[in-house]
Amino acid sequence: MTDNRLLPAAVFGGLLALGVIGGGALVGQGVIHARAGDRTVTVRGLSERDVKADLAVLPLRFTASGEVLAEVQSRIDGDLGLVRQFLSAQGYPAEAVTLGRLEVADTRSREYAAQNGGPRFILAQTVIVRTTDVPRVEATTRALNDLVRQGVVLQDFRGPSYVFTRLNDVRPQMIAEATAAARKGAEQFAKDSGTPLGPIRQATQGSFEILPRDGDGFEEAASVNKKLRVVTTITYSLK
């Protein structure tokens, strides 16, 4: 066996340790970087998991405009009634629906003095749905045409935001998986190089990332299906 003291100072790269742990989409990956001069090996362990959002927030902002403020206000009030009826028909309890602020713009005021033409008053009202019933919000989004057909003008509609709130529930297991993957990579390197693996010199944990499951082209907040990712970086001694 080669004497490890005669190993040149070099970088051993490109060694990957893959570990799929348990059910679901769990992936462990270790990336090795070793320096024989100070007899250490640095590894990175990766854990990934597919999850689904457990909270949905759906804002509905609708507008009305005209020359007489009282008439515009009356139309907004009527639209608010239609929105409430629509959401009730969709099966939302009253506590899931909150009323946002009323916005009033007078286009003849000094702030809008440069504008010419168009209605004088523009009013906007927002209603916000917040619920853990994510499938119901998905169905509601597909049914919004029914609300528009009743004359409700939705403005700046960007769809619901989907949130995963149970990160603390899966954090310990994912850290353990990433750490195990890192150690597996270090053990494989030590075995291939004929060098016993020593204790941990240093360990750091990267921040958790919440990504859209389907990658580029999708916004995380707009995606019900998400991917959690965490990377740990550990330096081991080589005996």
Disulfide bonds with the S-S distance in Angstrom:
none
